[in-house]
Amino acid sequence: MKAAIHTRYGPPSVLHIADLPTPVPGPGEVLVRVVASSVTTADWRFRASAFPPFLWLLGRSMTGFLRPRNPVLGMEFAGEVAAIGAGVTRFALGDAVFGSTLGGSNAEFVTVPEDAAIAPLPAGTDFAGAAALPFGAISANVFLRDVAQVAPGDHVLVNGASGGVGVYAVQIAKAMGARVTAVASAGNAGLLRDLGADAVLDYRADDPLARGRHYDVIFDTVGSLGFRRARRVLGRSGRFVPLNFALREVLQALTAPLRRGPAIRLAISANTRAELDAVAALVEDGAVRPVIDRVYPLDEIVAAHRHVDARHRKGAVILSVQQPKTARAAA
């Protein structure tokens, strides 16, 4: 099978296309013929070994100290079940599925345990749209629902609202009954209003943390806002929720309870079957729709990574891996 691989850490140029053996599903596993995959900021971290300093040792222990343990990146996939291992009962040959893995989906085939984050394609969603969902939509849903605990009527600020997580945070916060202010470039204002944002601030011209503003929740998906400044525009029960964090935020989370006022809440989302099912339900209910910035063929993997590294995408960057064997309804 064709796969995009990297055998050392570094910039996008370390990636190339190679022929690898097609994996064979073991007991309890399904083999997915990948139609569409994606490139996310998580793939950037694994490719470049771009872990926060205090997490570098843990990160390299997961990915490989001297070289990548798994040379195939890719955490999102959508495709068709091509083979099933012994004991599989949830899926049958030809089923259209989507899901999330810890790597390996930037390839023509990937094996996934049937009890992992894999589910039937949401109704009315095509393969590219389904591959655009897991990382961004699961992260947004977990952080807003469980970490920020958004309630109807809350005013939620989404920083980096046009990115891979932000476009889903805007939709999900709105579905939760919140008033949403989105921060992005002026060119993305139309997209964000279409996704449900009540107000859009241009990060080049507007200070979302200017005195006089007030929020119940600040969800910072890009790490450009800090808790120290955010405190002044959050109410006493306000929550500052960064998607990514470093040692500074850990220390702030430990010391914030010592004084009255807003909290900083840290978490890491998990791509589980239950969370994937929750995202599929949001899509089928019409609360969330996939947002795709660009689609690249698999053999343009370097260009796809360069686009993600530039940090100016609007939604997901999708890899078109191969054509489906069975036609599916478009989203």
C-alpha positions in Angstrom: 0.0 0.0 0.0 1.0 3.7 -0.4 1.6 5.6 2.8 3.1 9.0 3.8 6.0 8.3 6.1 8.7 10.0 8.0 11.8 8.3 9.4 13.2 11.3 11.3 11.8 14.3 13.1 11.8 17.6 11.4 10.1 20.0 8.9 7.5 18.9 6.3 10.2 17.9 3.9 11.0 14.8 6.1 7.8 13.3 4.7 7.6 11.1 1.6 5.5 8.5 0.0 6.6 4.8 0.3 5.2 1.4 -0.4 4.5 -0.6 2.8 2.9 -4.0 3.4 -0.9 -3.8 3.8 -1.7 -4.5 7.4 -3.7 -7.6 8.4 -6.4 -7.2 11.0 -5.9 -9.3 14.1 -8.7 -10.6 16.4 -11.1 -7.8 17.3 -9.7 -5.5 14.6 -11.1 -4.1 11.3 -9.1 -3.2 8.2 -10.2 0.1 6.8 -9.6 1.0 3.2 -8.9 4.7 3.7 -10.7 7.1 1.3 -9.9 10.3 3.2 -7.6 11.3 6.0 -6.3 14.6 7.4 -3.4 16.6 8.6 -3.8 18.3 12.0 -1.7 20.2 14.5 -1.3 16.9 16.4 0.5 15.5 13.3 2.7 18.6 13.2 3.7 17.9 16.9 4.5 14.2 16.2 6.3 15.0 12.9 8.5 17.8 14.4 8.7 16.5 17.9 7.3 19.9 18.9 6.3 19.1 22.4 6.2 21.6 25.3 9.6 21.5 27.1 8.1 19.9 30.3 6.3 17.3 28.2 9.2 16.6 25.8 10.5 13.5 27.5 7.0 12.0 27.8 6.3 12.9 24.1 9.4 11.2 22.9 8.8 8.2 25.0 5.5 7.8 23.1 6.8 8.5 19.6 10.4 7.2 19.8 13.5 8.7 21.2 15.9 8.4 18.3 13.5 8.1 15.4 9.7 7.8 14.9 8.4 4.5 16.2 5.4 4.7 13.9 6.6 6.3 10.6 3.0 6.8 9.3 1.2 9.9 10.7 -2.5 10.6 10.5 -5.1 10.5 13.3 -8.3 10.8 11.4 -9.8 8.6 8.7 -12.9 7.8 6.7 -13.3 4.8 4.5 -14.7 1.4 3.9 -14.2 -1.8 5.9 -12.0 -4.0 3.7 -11.5 -7.0 6.1 -12.4 -8.0 9.6 -10.5 -10.0 12.2 -11.8 -12.9 14.3 -14.6 -12.0 16.7 -15.6 -8.7 15.1 -19.4 -8.1 15.4 -19.9 -4.3 15.1 -18.9 -4.0 11.4 -19.2 -5.9 8.2 -17.3 -5.8 4.9 -18.1 -2.7 2.9 -19.4 -0.6 5.8 -18.6 3.1 5.5 -16.9 4.2 8.7 -14.9 7.1 10.2 -12.8 7.5 13.2 -9.6 8.4 15.0 -6.3 6.6 15.7 -3.0 7.4 17.4 -1.4 7.4 13.9 -1.2 5.4 10.7 -4.2 6.7 8.8 -2.2 8.7 6.2 -2.1 5.5 4.2 -4.3 3.4 1.9 -5.2 1.0 4.7 -5.2 1.2 8.5 -6.2 -1.4 11.2 -8.4 -0.3 14.1 -9.8 -2.2 17.1 -13.6 -2.4 16.7 -14.1 -1.1 20.2 -11.9 2.0 19.5 -12.9 5.3 18.1 -14.6 4.1 14.9 -18.2 4.5 14.0 -20.5 4.4 11.0 -20.3 7.4 8.7 -22.8 10.0 9.9 -25.9 10.2 7.7 -25.6 12.7 4.9 -21.8 13.1 5.3 -19.3 12.2 2.6 -15.9 10.6 3.3 -14.0 13.9 3.2 -16.4 15.6 5.6 -16.3 12.7 8.0 -12.5 12.7 8.0 -12.7 16.4 9.0 -14.6 15.8 12.2 -12.9 13.6 14.9 -9.9 15.7 16.1 -11.5 19.1 16.0 -15.1 18.3 16.9 -14.2 15.9 19.7 -11.7 18.4 21.2 -14.3 21.2 21.0 -17.1 19.1 22.5 -15.0 17.7 25.4 -13.5 21.1 26.3 -16.7 23.0 26.2 -19.0 20.4 27.7 -16.8 18.8 30.4 -14.0 21.3 31.0 -15.6 24.7 30.6 -19.1 23.3 31.5 -20.8 25.8 29.2 -24.4 26.5 30.3 -27.2 28.1 28.3 -26.8 31.9 28.3 -23.1 31.9 28.9 -21.0 34.3 26.8 -18.2 32.2 25.3 -15.1 33.7 23.6 -13.5 31.3 21.1 -10.0 32.4 20.2 -8.7 30.9 16.9 -12.2 30.4 15.8 -11.4 29.6 12.2 -8.9 26.8 13.0 -9.4 23.1 13.0 -10.9 23.1 16.6 -12.3 26.6 16.6 -14.8 26.1 13.7 -16.4 23.3 15.8 -16.2 25.2 19.1 -18.3 28.0 17.6 -21.0 25.5 16.4 -21.0 23.5 19.6 -21.1 26.4 22.0 -24.0 27.8 20.0 -25.8 24.5 20.1 -25.3 24.6 23.9 -27.3 27.8 24.1 -24.3 30.2 24.5 -23.7 33.6 23.1 -20.5 33.2 21.0 -17.8 35.8 20.2 -15.3 34.5 17.7 -11.8 35.8 17.2 -10.1 35.3 13.8 -9.0 37.3 10.8 -11.4 39.7 9.2 -11.5 37.5 6.1 -13.1 34.7 8.0 -15.9 36.7 9.5 -18.5 35.5 7.0 -17.7 31.9 7.6 -17.9 32.3 11.4 -21.2 34.1 11.3 -22.5 31.3 9.0 -21.4 28.8 11.7 -23.4 30.7 14.3 -21.1 33.3 15.9 -23.0 36.2 17.3 -20.0 38.5 17.0 -16.6 38.3 15.3 -13.5 40.2 16.4 -10.5 40.7 14.0 -7.5 39.7 16.0 -5.4 42.2 14.0 -7.6 45.2 14.9 -9.5 44.3 18.1 -8.3 43.3 21.5 -10.7 40.5 22.7 -9.4 41.1 26.3 -9.9 44.9 26.3 -11.4 46.4 29.4 -15.1 46.6 29.3 -15.6 43.2 27.7 -17.0 40.4 29.7 -17.1 36.6 29.2 -18.1 33.6 31.2 -15.8 31.2 29.2 -12.7 31.9 27.2 -11.7 28.9 25.0 -8.2 29.6 23.6 -7.5 27.2 20.8 -4.2 28.8 19.6 -2.5 29.8 22.8 -2.2 33.6 22.1 -4.2 34.7 25.1 -2.9 34.4 28.7 -4.7 33.7 31.9 -3.2 36.8 33.6 -4.9 39.2 31.1 -8.0 37.0 30.7 -8.8 37.3 34.4 -9.9 40.9 34.0 -12.7 40.1 31.5 -14.0 37.0 33.2 -16.6 37.0 35.9 -15.9 35.6 39.4 -17.0 32.1 38.2 -15.4 32.6 34.8 -13.4 29.8 33.2 -10.2 30.2 31.1 -9.7 27.0 29.1 -6.6 26.7 26.9 -6.5 23.9 24.3 -2.7 23.6 24.7 -0.8 24.4 27.8 2.8 24.6 29.2 4.3 24.7 32.7 3.1 28.3 33.3 -0.5 27.2 32.9 0.0 24.2 35.2 1.3 26.5 37.9 -1.6 29.0 37.4 -4.1 26.2 37.6 -2.6 25.1 40.9 -2.5 28.6 42.4 -5.7 30.1 41.1 -7.9 28.4 43.7 -5.9 30.2 46.4 -7.5 33.5 45.4 -11.1 34.3 44.7 -12.0 34.7 41.0 -11.9 33.0 37.7 -10.4 29.6 37.2 -8.0 28.2 34.6 -9.0 24.6 33.7 -6.6 22.2 31.9 -7.4 18.9 30.3 -6.5 16.6 27.4 -9.3 15.2 25.3 -9.5 11.5 24.5 -10.6 10.1 21.2 -12.9 7.4 22.4 -15.8 5.5 20.8 -18.3 7.3 23.1 -16.9 10.8 22.1 -17.0 9.9 18.4 -20.6 8.7 18.7 -21.4 12.1 20.4 -19.9 14.0 17.5 -21.8 11.8 15.0 -25.1 12.6 16.9 -24.3 16.4 16.7 -23.8 16.1 13.0 -26.9 14.0 12.3 -29.0 16.5 14.5 -27.8 19.4 12.3 -25.9 21.1 15.2 -22.5 20.6 13.6 -21.3 20.4 10.0 -17.8 19.6 8.8 -15.6 22.5 7.7 -12.9 21.8 5.1 -10.2 24.3 4.1 -8.3 22.4 1.4 -8.1 18.9 0.0 -4.7 17.5 -1.1 -3.9 14.2 -2.8 -1.9 11.9 -0.6 1.3 12.4 -2.7 1.2 16.1 -1.8 1.6 15.3 1.9 4.5 17.8 2.2 2.4 20.7 0.9 -0.5 19.7 3.2 1.8 19.8 6.2 3.3 23.2 5.1 -0.3 24.5 4.9 -1.0 23.3 8.5 2.3 24.7 9.8 1.4 28.1 8.5 -1.5 28.3 11.0 -3.9 30.1 8.7 -6.3 27.3 7.7 -10.1 27.5 7.9 -11.2 24.2 9.2 -9.7 20.8 8.3 -6.9 20.0 5.8 -7.9 16.8 4.1 -5.9 14.1 2.2 -7.7 12.4 -0.6 -6.2 8.9 -0.4 -8.2 6.8 -2.9 -11.6 6.6 -4.5 -14.4 4.8 -2.6 -15.6 1.5 -4.1 -19.2 2.4 -3.3 -20.7 5.8 -4.0 -21.9 7.7 -0.9 -24.2 10.7 -0.6 -22.4 14.0 -0.4 -22.6 16.1 2.7 
